[in-house]
Amino acid sequence: MTVAVSIPTILRSYTGNARSVECSGESIQSLITCLDGKYPGLGDRLLENGQLRRFVNIYINDEDVRFMGSLDAQLSDGDSVTI
């Protein structure tokens, strides 16, 4: 399934300055794996010791993933993810 991901300005150097990218994944963890595969180094900026970095916020359709299971939060086709 494909998900649109909004990239904040500070991380756009990893995506060739793209404001939004598409990637696939059934959970936030698999989405981050996909993003890191397409944009090497991006995963390291989002994760630390296998968890979301303290000051990284990710939202699925405007809901904070920390209240949805964090990295296990499930995605549906067409969801919008904002970092």
C-alpha positions as CSV (number, residue, x, y, z in Angstrom):
1,M,0.0,0.0,0.0
2,T,1.2,3.5,-0.8
3,V,1.3,6.3,1.7
4,A,2.0,10.0,1.2
5,V,4.6,11.3,3.6
6,S,5.1,15.0,4.3
7,I,8.8,15.8,4.9
8,P,9.8,18.7,7.2
9,T,12.2,21.2,5.9
10,I,15.1,20.1,8.1
11,L,14.9,16.5,6.6
12,R,14.4,17.5,2.9
13,S,18.1,17.2,2.2
14,Y,17.6,13.5,2.4
15,T,14.7,13.5,-0.1
16,G,16.3,15.8,-2.8
17,N,14.3,18.7,-1.3
18,A,11.0,17.0,-1.9
19,R,8.2,18.3,0.4
20,S,6.3,15.0,0.0
21,V,7.2,11.5,-1.0
22,E,5.4,8.2,-1.4
23,C,6.4,5.0,0.2
24,S,4.8,1.7,1.2
25,G,4.3,0.0,4.5
26,E,1.7,-1.6,6.8
27,S,3.1,0.1,9.9
28,I,5.2,3.1,10.8
29,Q,8.2,0.8,11.3
30,S,7.9,-0.7,7.8
31,L,7.2,2.8,6.3
32,I,10.5,4.1,7.9
33,T,12.3,1.0,6.5
34,C,10.9,1.9,3.1
35,L,11.9,5.6,3.4
36,D,15.4,4.7,4.5
37,G,15.7,2.3,1.5
38,K,14.8,5.1,-0.9
39,Y,16.4,7.9,1.0
40,P,19.5,6.5,2.8
41,G,20.2,8.1,6.2
42,L,16.6,9.3,6.8
43,G,15.9,6.3,9.0
44,D,18.8,7.2,11.3
45,R,17.3,10.7,11.7
46,L,14.0,9.3,12.8
47,L,15.0,6.4,15.0
48,E,17.5,5.9,17.9
49,N,18.1,2.5,19.4
50,G,15.1,1.1,17.6
51,Q,12.6,3.8,18.9
52,L,11.4,7.1,17.6
53,R,13.8,9.9,18.6
54,R,12.6,11.9,21.5
55,F,11.9,15.1,19.4
56,V,10.6,13.4,16.3
57,N,6.8,13.5,15.9
58,I,5.0,11.4,13.3
59,Y,1.3,11.8,12.6
60,I,-1.1,9.5,10.7
61,N,-4.0,11.6,9.4
62,D,-3.2,14.2,12.1
63,E,-3.1,11.7,15.0
64,D,0.1,11.3,16.9
65,V,1.5,7.7,16.5
66,R,2.7,7.7,20.1
67,F,-1.0,7.3,21.0
68,M,-1.6,4.7,18.3
69,G,1.1,2.1,19.1
70,S,4.2,4.1,18.1
71,L,6.2,2.1,15.5
72,D,3.5,-0.6,15.4
73,A,0.8,1.9,14.4
74,Q,-1.0,0.5,11.4
75,L,-1.4,2.3,8.1
76,S,-4.1,2.0,5.5
77,D,-3.9,2.7,1.8
78,G,-4.2,6.4,1.1
79,D,-3.2,7.5,4.7
80,S,-1.3,10.7,5.0
81,V,1.8,10.7,7.3
82,T,3.4,13.8,8.5
83,I,6.9,13.9,10.1
